[in-house]
């Protein structure tokens, strides 16, 4: 679907500049000096995307570097509840950007709404903890900004749908940060599966961590410079603990979904892509028990998707022991299997990995890099490779996995209506209460 721009951005970009690039690197980036990009790699001022960064932690910092390294984006403003992090980010990027864009102070905002309201910003990066994704994304849509949102898209299924609705209503471009869709190794694995190279897919094994748990940490005084009340935002009123900020919050379900939504937002996303399920999802989710040794999703096609957490690899039957100890995916078909992660692509038969699939095969979009793809689509107003509906459907799979774990019951899911069938207790997990003053309806 092509959107019509409602802000001046499209007119600022009279032509689309495509920069040659291979598969996107997945390691944390470093700044590329202007001399490395050269004349062709650095866009003229009229084509430079001006962006704001909401959340200056590890992933926000990495996203800002990736955008800057395209030679087509400049950081204009930042927002974070921790002044030590935001000040360090501002100072670093002012120094790094000066050789390319001159002396341009970067504004610091404690309140993300002030950043979104700025007229000199074309796009925002939302790289906050998961419980703080939905509200900034929806507000950015209302303000006519395009968005790069870190994965997982949302804390809940209802939030994901509200975000998708806002993006569509306001004609915005949103790239979900599930960047494996921009990696050639994962694209090749999905092309092999969708082209029938291993026959009908019977099972998929996803190796990622498990669900988050209820908050159980003792109270500690927050360090100077952290606005803990704002960090909590719509989450329950809970005390500060150093294990939460800046990196430990993923383990607690008040803020995130654990490994299921962390690495799961990458690997379950690739499962969705390989099964051609970007507009749908599983129809059942079963927790470990008598019927299934490990948590198992069932798709309408009959394909089973099994979760193999790090401490439960022996709960599934492997066609071959997985290589290494990294997170990954194994597709098992009638005629062979494919194992893929960020280090390797393994197939049986071995010849599949490099086989010519022929003209009748399924060939998927080749991204020039996840952040470049986002900038390209800001100009063209086309859908990016991991657009909001993709992010919504993939994170829904992750949330269903967690709901089945948390409730310990089998769930029937209607992907068309996005409703749990016949189980009010499980359906209560489709959303969470939001604390005032952030408890208004998530509408655009």
Secondary structure, DSSP 4 states (H G I P E B T S, - for coil): -PPPP-STHHHH-SS--PPP--SPP-SPP-PPPHHHHHHHHS--GGGPEEEEEE--SHHHHHHHHHHHHTTSEEEEEEE-SBHHHHHHHHHHHHHHHHHHH-S-PPEEESSHHHHHT-TT-SEEEE-S-GGGSHHHHHHHHHTT-EEEEPSS--SSHHHHHHHHHHHHHTT--EEES-GGGG-HHHHHHHHHHHTTTT-SEEEEEEE-----B---PPP-PPPTTB-HHHHHTTS------TTTTTTGGGGBTTT--HHHHHTHHHHHHHHHHHTT-TT---SEEE-SSSS-SS-EEE-TTS-EEEE--TT-GGGS--SSPPSSSS-EEEEEESS-EEEE-SS-EEEESGGGGG----TTS------S-HHHHHHHHHHH-PPPTT-HHHHHHHHHHHHHHHHHHHHTS-EEEETTTTEESS-HHHHGGGS----TTS-S----
